[in-house]
């Protein structure tokens, strides 16, 4: 192989490697906001936050929750008791004080949800904190967790499968005088979530419509945005994507029923029933589309890899037939496999700030240096 041919092959290899890194970035439409679906960790930086274990309780014990800077005056007192196979939590009427309506925290927030967080950061939705006028309704829920910490977050609707970052209350260390105390567990107080981007810059407005109907509308809005980001799958769609579309269609049907029921009888029970069903179905579609459950996110990565490989095949086909390099074939490096979790690049981030693009530019520079060195030799 001549020095000229060898240098040309070196340039082609580096070019292909650069395209492999940059192609997924260029595949995104810069006019759209790409929603981040990566799993994120949220730490609660409160020195008195406490993980407690209830496996050895002979009777119920009192646990207190304290407000964060988002709700500094909020307080919760609840009783927790262990039962065979589960733990029971009771918040009596009057056990929640100082908690303002959720819309004060942002336009996307319409309610509060109580969560049990396991020691490994998994969040379990225990139920909605509802109000009658300004007083919270009594809560009685259970969880299979035996060791956990508690928090209350502001949410767009009751059915969310992952908590937001808007923590308003958290469980604190028990007092020394508490009878039948739970066992304190040392460790970081944190949780994982896919849902960390909500509108909190400005507060919402006092609701005029029933809160359940507003929650259903918000759930439908969030689900529609998430499903729209799922690219069409070549050929027949996988089961997860089919279920996603079905859930979204079901949510739309129940939301229409809720809206129609409200027009006929604003105080009718059908409004609440249809609205909550719509919110639940919409959340199912949103969770599937964002990769919280199912394999839709994996399909997105597979589609990106297929696109990159197609670009490589076009480059190979465009090579001159006389420069095949039969005497000393050079194997083109395969494109790297996609990482386990990839956060799509938001449209607002300039491409020039992407490390992969700088890496590709470096490859071009190295190719030019090698080409001139071989020519000079």
C-alpha positions in Angstrom: 0.0 0.0 0.0 1.4 3.4 -0.9 1.9 6.1 1.7 -0.8 8.2 0.1 -3.3 5.4 0.3 -2.4 4.6 3.9 -2.8 8.2 4.9 -6.2 8.3 3.1 -7.4 5.2 5.0 -6.3 6.7 8.3 -8.3 9.8 7.5 -11.4 7.8 6.6 -11.2 5.7 9.8 -11.0 8.9 12.0 -13.8 10.5 10.0 -16.1 7.4 10.6 -15.3 7.5 14.3 -16.1 11.2 14.5 -19.5 10.7 12.7 -20.3 7.8 15.1 -20.0 10.1 18.0 -21.7 13.2 16.5 -24.5 11.5 14.5 -26.8 10.9 17.5 -26.5 14.6 18.4 -27.3 15.8 14.9 -30.3 13.4 14.7 -32.1 15.6 17.2 -34.3 18.4 15.9 -32.9 21.6 17.4 -36.3 23.2 17.1 -37.8 20.9 19.6 -37.2 20.5 23.4 -36.1 17.0 24.0 -37.4 15.7 27.3 -34.8 14.2 29.6 -35.8 10.6 30.7 -32.6 9.7 32.6 -33.0 8.5 36.2 -32.0 11.2 38.6 -31.2 11.2 42.3 -32.6 13.7 44.7 -30.9 14.1 48.1 -32.7 15.6 51.1 -30.2 17.7 52.9 -31.9 18.1 56.3 -29.8 17.1 59.4 -32.8 15.8 61.3 -34.2 13.6 58.6 -34.3 10.0 59.7 -34.8 6.5 58.2 -36.7 4.3 60.6 -37.3 0.5 60.9 -40.6 -0.7 62.2 -40.0 -4.5 62.2 -39.9 -4.9 65.9 -42.8 -2.7 67.1 -45.1 -4.2 69.7 -47.5 -1.3 69.2 -47.9 1.8 67.2 -45.5 4.7 67.5 -45.7 8.4 66.9 -43.8 9.8 64.0 -43.5 13.5 63.1 -42.9 15.2 59.7 -41.4 18.7 59.4 -41.7 21.2 56.6 -38.9 22.2 54.3 -38.2 25.7 53.0 -41.1 25.3 50.6 -43.5 24.9 53.5 -41.7 26.0 56.7 -44.9 26.1 58.8 -46.2 22.7 57.8 -46.2 19.9 60.3 -47.6 16.3 60.3 -48.2 13.9 63.2 -49.0 10.3 62.4 -49.1 6.9 64.0 -47.2 3.9 62.5 -47.6 0.3 63.5 -46.2 -2.9 62.1 -48.4 -5.8 61.1 -47.6 -9.2 59.6 -46.3 -8.4 56.1 -47.0 -4.7 56.1 -46.8 -1.4 58.0 -49.9 0.7 58.7 -49.8 4.6 58.7 -52.5 6.8 60.2 -52.9 10.5 59.9 -55.9 11.6 62.0 -58.0 14.6 61.2 -56.1 17.6 62.3 -52.8 15.8 62.0 -51.7 18.0 59.2 -51.2 21.7 59.9 -49.7 24.7 58.1 -49.8 23.2 54.6 -51.0 25.6 51.9 -52.6 24.6 48.6 -50.1 23.1 46.2 -50.7 25.6 43.4 -48.7 28.2 45.5 -45.6 26.2 44.5 -46.0 26.3 40.8 -48.4 26.1 37.8 -47.8 22.3 37.5 -48.7 21.5 41.1 -52.3 20.7 42.0 -52.1 18.2 44.9 -49.8 16.5 47.5 -48.7 12.9 47.6 -47.3 10.9 50.6 -44.3 8.7 49.8 -42.5 5.9 51.6 -38.8 5.8 50.5 -36.9 2.6 51.0 -33.2 2.6 52.0 -32.1 2.1 48.4 -34.0 5.2 47.2 -37.1 3.6 45.7 -40.2 5.7 46.2 -43.7 4.2 46.7 -46.8 6.3 46.2 -48.9 5.8 49.4 -51.7 8.1 48.4 -52.9 11.7 47.9 -53.3 14.2 50.7 -56.8 15.7 50.1 -58.4 18.7 51.7 -61.9 19.7 52.7 -61.8 23.5 52.5 -58.6 24.2 54.5 -58.4 21.0 56.6 -56.7 17.9 55.5 -58.7 14.7 55.3 -57.7 11.8 57.6 -55.3 9.3 55.9 -55.0 5.5 56.5 -52.6 3.7 54.2 -50.2 0.7 54.2 -46.8 -0.2 52.7 -45.0 -3.5 52.4 -41.7 -1.7 53.3 -40.5 -2.3 56.8 -37.7 0.2 56.8 -38.2 3.6 55.2 -38.4 7.4 55.5 -41.5 9.5 54.7 -42.0 12.6 52.6 -44.8 14.6 51.1 -44.2 16.3 47.7 -46.2 18.7 45.5 -47.4 16.9 42.4 -49.5 17.6 39.2 -51.9 14.8 40.0 -52.4 11.9 42.5 -51.3 9.0 40.2 -47.7 9.9 39.6 -45.4 6.9 39.7 -42.2 9.0 40.5 -42.0 11.9 42.9 -41.2 15.5 42.0 -38.3 17.4 43.5 -40.7 19.7 45.4 -40.4 18.1 48.9 -42.6 20.0 51.4 -42.5 17.6 54.4 -40.2 14.8 55.6 -40.0 12.5 58.6 -37.6 13.5 61.5 -35.9 11.7 64.3 -38.1 10.5 67.1 -38.0 12.1 70.5 -36.3 10.3 73.5 -39.6 10.1 75.3 -41.5 8.2 72.5 -42.8 4.8 73.6 -42.3 1.8 71.5 -39.7 3.6 69.4 -38.8 2.5 65.9 -35.2 1.6 65.2 -33.2 4.5 63.7 -31.2 3.5 60.6 -28.1 5.5 59.5 -27.6 6.3 55.8 -28.2 9.0 53.2 -31.7 10.2 52.8 -32.4 10.3 49.0 -34.6 9.0 46.3 -34.7 8.3 42.5 -37.0 9.9 40.0 -37.6 10.4 36.3 -39.9 13.4 37.0 -37.8 16.4 38.0 -38.8 19.1 35.5 -42.0 20.9 36.5 -43.1 24.5 36.2 -42.3 26.1 39.5 -41.2 29.6 38.5 -44.6 31.1 39.1 -47.5 30.1 41.2 -50.8 28.9 39.8 -54.2 30.4 40.3 -56.9 29.3 42.8 -58.9 26.6 41.2 -62.4 27.3 39.9 -63.2 23.8 38.5 -63.1 20.7 40.7 -59.5 19.8 41.6 -59.9 16.2 40.3 -60.9 17.5 36.8 -57.9 19.9 36.8 -55.6 17.0 37.7 -57.0 14.9 34.9 -56.3 17.7 32.4 -52.8 18.1 33.7 -52.1 14.4 33.5 -53.4 14.3 29.9 -51.2 17.3 29.0 -48.0 15.7 30.5 -48.7 12.4 28.9 -49.4 13.9 25.4 -46.1 15.7 25.5 -44.2 12.6 26.6 -45.8 10.3 24.0 -45.1 12.8 21.2 -41.4 12.4 21.9 -41.4 8.7 21.2 -40.1 8.2 17.6 -42.1 5.8 15.4 -40.6 2.4 15.4 -39.8 0.9 12.0 -42.1 -2.0 11.1 -44.6 -3.2 13.7 -44.5 -1.3 17.0 -43.4 -3.2 20.1 -46.0 -4.1 22.7 -44.9 -1.3 25.0 -45.5 1.3 22.4 -48.9 -0.2 21.5 -49.9 -0.1 25.2 -48.7 3.5 25.4 -51.0 4.6 22.6 -53.9 2.5 24.0 -53.5 4.1 27.5 -53.4 7.6 26.0 -56.5 6.9 24.0 -58.2 5.6 27.0 -57.3 8.6 29.0 -58.7 10.9 26.3 -62.0 9.0 26.4 -62.4 9.2 30.2 -61.4 12.9 30.2 -64.1 13.6 27.6 -66.6 11.8 29.9 -65.5 13.8 32.9 -65.8 17.1 31.0 -69.3 16.1 29.7 -70.4 15.0 33.2 -69.2 18.4 34.6 -71.2 20.3 32.0 -74.4 18.3 32.9 -73.9 18.3 36.7 -70.9 20.1 38.2 -71.4 18.4 41.5 -72.1 14.9 40.2 -70.0 12.0 41.4 -69.3 10.9 37.9 -67.0 13.9 37.4 -64.6 12.7 40.1 -64.8 9.0 39.0 -64.1 9.7 35.3 -61.5 12.3 36.1 -59.4 10.1 38.3 -59.6 7.2 35.8 -58.4 9.6 33.1 -55.5 10.7 35.3 -54.5 7.1 36.0 -54.6 6.1 32.3 -52.7 9.2 31.3 -50.0 8.5 33.9 -49.7 4.9 32.5 -49.0 6.3 29.1 -46.6 8.9 30.3 -44.6 6.3 32.4 -44.3 4.0 29.4 -43.3 6.8 27.0 -40.6 8.1 29.3 -39.1 4.7 30.1 -40.1 4.6 33.7 -41.5 1.2 33.0 -41.3 -0.9 29.8 -38.7 -0.8 27.1 -39.6 2.3 25.0 -36.4 4.1 26.0 -34.4 1.1 24.8 -36.2 1.3 21.4 -35.2 4.9 21.1 -31.5 4.0 21.6 -31.8 1.2 19.1 -33.3 3.6 16.5 -30.4 6.0 17.0 -27.9 3.2 16.5 -29.6 2.0 13.3 -29.3 5.6 12.0 -25.6 5.8 12.7 -24.9 2.5 11.0 -26.8 3.7 7.9 -24.6 6.8 7.7 -21.5 4.5 7.9 -22.7 2.4 5.1 -23.3 5.4 2.9 -19.7 6.5 3.5 -18.3 3.1 2.6 -20.3 3.0 -0.6 -19.0 6.5 -1.6 -15.3 5.4 -1.4 -13.5 5.3 -4.8 -13.2 1.8 -6.1 -9.4 2.1 -6.7 -8.7 2.9 -3.0 -10.1 -0.4 -1.6 -6.7 -1.1 0.1 -6.7 -4.8 -0.9 -2.9 -5.2 -0.1 -3.3 -4.1 3.5 -7.0 -4.0 4.5 -7.9 -1.7 7.4 -10.8 -2.7 9.6 -13.1 0.2 10.3 -13.9 0.3 14.0 -17.5 -0.5 14.8 -19.7 2.1 16.4 -19.6 2.0 20.2 -22.7 0.4 21.8 -25.1 2.8 23.5 -24.6 3.4 27.2 -27.1 1.9 29.7 -28.7 5.3 30.4 -28.5 8.2 28.0 -29.9 11.6 28.8 -31.0 13.3 25.5 -29.3 16.6 24.8 -31.8 19.5 25.4 -32.3 21.7 22.3 -31.3 24.8 24.2 -27.7 23.5 24.7 -25.4 24.6 21.8 -23.8 21.8 19.9 -20.4 23.4 20.2 -20.5 22.5 24.0 -20.9 18.8 23.3 -17.8 16.7 24.1 -18.5 14.3 21.3 -18.4 17.1 18.7 -15.0 18.3 20.1 -13.8 14.7 19.9 -14.8 14.5 16.2 -13.0 17.7 15.5 -9.9 16.4 17.2 -10.1 13.3 15.0 -10.2 15.5 11.9 -7.1 17.4 13.1 -5.2 14.3 13.8 -6.1 12.9 10.3 -4.8 16.0 8.6 -1.5 15.9 10.6 -1.0 12.2 9.7 -1.7 12.9 6.0 0.9 15.8 5.9 3.5 13.8 7.8 3.2 10.8 5.3 3.4 13.2 2.3 6.4 14.9 3.7 8.0 11.5 4.4 
